[in-house]
Amino acid sequence: MKLRWAVAVMILVAGWAFSAFAADISGQWTATFNTQVGEQHYTYTFKVDGEKLTGTAKSDTATTEIQNGTIKGDDVSFVENLDYQGQKLAITYTGKVSGDEIKFTRDVAGAAKEELVAKRVK
């Protein structure tokens, strides 16, 4: 019985330790990618506090505060609430960090999905 309890505690501690090591993506990242409305150039500025992600998404035409940002391990997600020609569009990003790159999928208000790679500005 004591052995089971000890193993359970070790598993919980290991899981907690793993979740504590979220990738540090603080700083600027850039991406250029094709969309239905043409080529887009973005600069993302991220700030990480534990698992909370804040910052901005700046395109050629607008800068927006990111919302609902999280980072858990190497998984990143956030929402860019873009005003496009007077229409509000919620663009949901999900991605995976790999060194100095983040591979994102953007879901543009459920109407289109786009793949992009953001690279850390050094």
DAMO-V242056 format. One record per residue. N is the residue number from 1. RES is the residue in one small letter. SS is DSSP state (@ for helix, = for strand, . for the rest). PSI is psi in whole degrees, -180 to 180 (999 if undefined). Layout:
N,RES,SS,PSI
N,RES,SS,PSI
This chain:
1,m,.,-44
2,k,@,-35
3,l,@,-43
4,r,@,-44
5,w,@,-43
6,a,@,-42
7,v,@,-43
8,a,@,-42
9,v,@,-42
10,m,@,-40
11,i,@,-44
12,l,@,-43
13,v,@,-43
14,a,@,-42
15,g,@,-42
16,w,@,-44
17,a,@,-41
18,f,@,-43
19,s,@,-23
20,a,.,-16
21,f,.,56
22,a,.,145
23,a,.,139
24,d,.,101
25,i,.,15
26,s,.,139
27,g,=,-165
28,q,=,144
29,w,=,144
30,t,=,154
31,a,=,143
32,t,=,128
33,f,=,159
34,n,=,142
35,t,=,-179
36,q,.,-21
37,v,.,17
38,g,=,-174
39,e,=,134
40,q,=,142
41,h,=,120
42,y,=,147
43,t,=,121
44,y,=,133
45,t,=,115
46,f,=,145
47,k,=,127
48,v,=,133
49,d,=,97
50,g,.,-120
51,e,.,2
52,k,=,133
53,l,=,126
54,t,=,175
55,g,=,-157
56,t,=,156
57,a,=,116
58,k,=,120
59,s,.,-172
60,d,.,-21
61,t,.,-15
62,a,.,157
63,t,=,127
64,t,=,148
65,e,=,134
66,i,=,150
67,q,=,156
68,n,=,37
69,g,=,135
70,t,=,153
71,i,=,123
72,k,=,109
73,g,.,-121
74,d,.,5
75,d,=,130
76,v,=,141
77,s,=,149
78,f,=,170
79,v,=,134
80,e,=,116
81,n,=,96
82,l,=,139
83,d,=,104
84,y,=,109
85,q,.,45
86,g,.,-2
87,q,=,136
88,k,=,126
89,l,=,126
90,a,=,115
91,i,=,114
92,t,=,125
93,y,=,136
94,t,=,138
95,g,=,173
96,k,=,127
97,v,=,135
98,s,=,92
99,g,.,-119
100,d,.,22
101,e,=,148
102,i,=,122
103,k,=,113
104,f,=,151
105,t,=,129
106,r,=,128
107,d,=,109
108,v,=,93
109,a,.,32
110,g,.,1
111,a,.,-26
112,a,=,148
113,k,=,137
114,e,=,141
115,e,=,141
116,l,=,160
117,v,=,122
118,a,=,139
119,k,=,139
120,r,=,135
121,v,.,126
122,k,.,999
